[in-house]
Amino acid sequence: MKIVVNNSSDINSIDFIAALKEYLKGAEGTWYYDKIYGAHTDISRFF
């Protein structure tokens, strides 16, 4: 599944979060999961 993010509200969409969790499924429980998740959802660096 490919999710395209067009604006900042898309980051909080149910579809995006579900796709991201599926994408990161193999990293669940690792020490770096939160860092990867944050890197995909923290858009503050773009403003």
C-alpha positions as CSV (number, residue, x, y, z in Angstrom):
1,M,0.0,0.0,0.0
2,K,1.3,3.4,-0.9
3,I,0.2,6.4,1.1
4,V,0.9,9.9,-0.3
5,V,1.0,12.7,2.2
6,N,-0.1,16.0,0.7
7,N,-0.3,18.1,3.8
8,S,0.3,18.1,7.5
9,S,-3.2,16.8,8.4
10,D,-2.5,13.6,6.3
11,I,0.1,12.7,8.9
12,N,-2.6,12.2,11.5
13,S,-5.0,10.3,9.3
14,I,-6.1,6.8,10.2
15,D,-4.9,5.4,6.9
16,F,-1.4,6.9,7.2
17,I,-0.9,5.7,10.8
18,A,-2.2,2.2,9.9
19,A,0.1,2.0,6.8
20,L,3.1,3.3,8.9
21,K,2.5,0.7,11.6
22,E,2.3,-2.0,9.0
23,Y,5.5,-0.7,7.4
24,L,7.3,-0.7,10.7
25,K,5.9,-4.0,11.9
26,G,9.3,-5.7,11.8
27,A,10.8,-3.1,14.1
28,E,8.2,-3.4,16.8
29,G,9.8,-4.0,20.2
30,T,13.2,-2.8,19.2
31,W,15.1,0.0,20.9
32,Y,14.9,2.1,17.7
33,Y,11.1,1.8,16.9
34,D,10.2,5.1,18.6
35,K,12.9,6.9,16.7
36,I,11.8,5.5,13.4
37,Y,8.2,6.2,14.1
38,G,9.0,9.7,15.2
39,A,11.1,10.3,12.1
40,H,8.0,9.5,9.9
41,T,5.5,11.5,11.9
42,D,7.4,14.6,13.2
43,I,7.0,17.2,10.4
44,S,8.2,20.1,12.5
45,R,11.6,20.1,10.7
46,F,9.8,21.2,7.5
47,F,8.5,24.4,9.0
